Each structure stands twice: as structure tokens, then as C-alpha cells.
Amino acid sequence: MSTPHPSKDPLHGVTLEKILTELVAAHGWAELGRRVRIRCFNFDPSIGSSLKFLRRTPWARQEVENLYRAHLAHRTRHG
């Protein structure tokens, strides 16, 4: 009987809400809005409205996920 191999994907098992919450805590809404130019990050931002938009907009979700991957890589390198 083999044991399951852990996924190499850093997003495996991580919810979009956790991704967004971590990025907001690390960078703030203003910086997120600068890096990913979407209205819900720049005008009256909230987790709820951003999640709704990101779940309906694949290109924006991909940009946020890529930013999170970069955030994880930076955190791994710099502790």
C-alpha cells in the first residue's frame, strides 16, 4: 500500500480567501491594487467583493495566484 505523495503545487489545499487574506496582510489593499489592476482592490476594497470578482474572472484570479506564489517564494527565501 503506497502513501499519497504531497502535492508540489503551493496552492494545493489553500482557499482563495486564505490567499487574499494573506496578501492583504502582507501588502495592503493599495499595493495589491497597484500590482493587480482591478477595481475591487482600488475602490472600497473588501475580502467579500474581491472574492466574488476573482471567482468570476479567471485572468484576475490567475494574477492573484501568481502574486501569492511569488509571496510564498519570497517568504521562503527571507524567512
C-alpha positions, 0 to 999 in steps of 0.5 A: 500500500503506497502513501499519497505523495504531497502535492508540489503545487503551493496552492494545493489545499489553500482557499482563495480567501486564505490567499487574499487574506494573506496578501492583504496582510502582507501588502495592503489593499493599495499595493495589491491594487497597484500590482493587480489592476482591478477595481475591487482592490482600488475602490472600497476594497473588501475580502467579500467583493474581491472574492466574488470578482476573482471567482468570476474572472479567471485572468484576475484570479490567475494574477492573484495566484501568481502574486501569492506564489511569488509571496510564498517564494519570497517568504521562503527565501527571507524567512 
